């Protein structure tokens, strides 16, 4: 329980013990932020009290509009930097409510012509309850610090927890679909399938209704984000590089997984990203498979630590063969296991730039191995019940190691190692889709059946249509040669007799 020093004044001064709760009501637009905070202080010992003191931390850039207690304007208010000291006087009583009105005149972060972002720091008392409500008629999405329950309505976001709170709110208007808001035109009529596949694969949804999506011109993307990725999720917003073409829906699926993961993994402070990236890479792989099998793209997914895949396409001017290299080199994985230096426990994109491709591939391999063995991702999310943030990478790795194989295909025998990887790449992974109502506790997930599609076989790749044809041909030939041999034996028997 938080202890706040209060002065009890009759003829003598006493120090008394208290508890407190905070309630914030916030309104903002593109020009200013208004914060009305109500702090209720309750006396728990040596009550009643008639003089109340509070030190209150102010958000950066804020101006104090008014400070009142239950008896009216506060007796004393003094400010030192971003802290105000408040004193109110009342008749002797067991509780006091201080109302603090603040104003912040500051332009928001401009994300695009029609999207903007507000980052709000709302004060609180450590260990004491904080409730808050943020209003704006154009709220699209928001991200909240660890430990706060959050609920979204059409024009506000609210929550409760303990202590101070950091909230990032994305607002604006754009072209809406069921699960996204685009800053420009909707680039593909099938965009919502990216969300449906991401949610169906994970078995969970985020708390807000739609993800804002921005398309960023190549040079701006290179300068403001990086020059190697195709998309990024950050603070409730998805940014995609312009001109992705056939990669658009797979990349959108990938970033949507990051967005959904964000709320469920807010306990993770280790900096490692293998589970977040592994689930995103797996969903992207499934989306490419879905598009390829539905004849919407010409090149399907890659193998992971496998072989180059070939995809044949009949064009008007003849047959074209596309190749997709594997994600990750098999020899690198073999050496990683042999060296037994488990740096993947710490892997992230910032600190391991030279191992970026290997890290992506390894993360995907872990999830594919888990799903091949009929594992459930939703069960893993359901087990993420941490009472506090996790900063130790070893503790995080141990948690996941209890729920999935974190070193798939780790065999000293090379043949077993190769066979294990081949089976993971050959497996026909099912697709699961959901069309959830955001905010609902129940999610209906259905398996999505894919049509078959012929293509030439690459190494380690199974084409089910061709396998069926081959099996039928083999059976026909077996029956044919069996009848031929029967005839020969019959003729030979006649000659001998």
Order of alpha helices (4+ residues) and beta strands (2+ residues): beta-beta-beta-beta-beta-beta-beta-beta-beta-beta-beta-beta-beta-beta-beta-beta-beta-beta-beta-alpha-beta-alpha-beta-beta-alpha-alpha-beta-beta-alpha-alpha-alpha-alpha-alpha-beta-beta-alpha
